[in-house]
Amino acid sequence: MAGGSSRADGDKKKARIEIIPLIDVIFFLLATFVLFTLSLSRIISLPVQLPVATPSTPSKQDDDMVTLQVSDGGTYYWNKEPIGSSELAPRLHTYKGSVSMPRILLAGDNRAHFGATAFALDAVRKEGIEQVSIETRVRDTGK
């Protein structure tokens, strides 16, 4: 062997392309592109003064407030007394005439239907009672 080559021509190493580092580079470029495009978008917002809730203090006026609860059967409870839907409008009319500042707390049990609640709100609106509160916690029926 005269040429100083110790390898034969058939023993040449083949070049290999490693795919794992290529995938890492592509993900890095993708993440960089996403972060760059997100930093370009300007978020324009308006300053808003949100209302702050203050706990109410019980007063003498709370005695005049009526709790109207809607149950799942479509029946109503006027201060824990069951009434039918036909009695709702006359009771509201009598209540508005007997109190100087009528206030209604509308509550519902855990299976009350929306239609019955909307009917009660509509009856209160038709009577002209403006101070209506809607309770957000769930009560047991008639409580």
C-alpha angles and dihedrals in degrees: 000000000000114000103064093253112132096187128074120233092252094059096065116137113244118228114248128202111216109216099192097071089044091056090049091053092048092051090048091052091047093050091047091050093049094048091046094051091047091053090053095059111089116214110215115198137174123230110246128192105218119205117251119222117231122196113250121239117223112250140170090268090065088070088065093051117104122215110215112190125191117211131200093254093061092255123127134220118216104199090333092313113118115237134171126245090254091059094053100082096046091048092050090049092050092045093051091051095048100048127058094215111024117204128185128197108200113203135169137201121239094271102038116141123236094232094059091047092049089049090054092047090049092050090051091049093048090052090054098241106153103182104078125154124191116212114224100195121083119249132195114254112282096003 
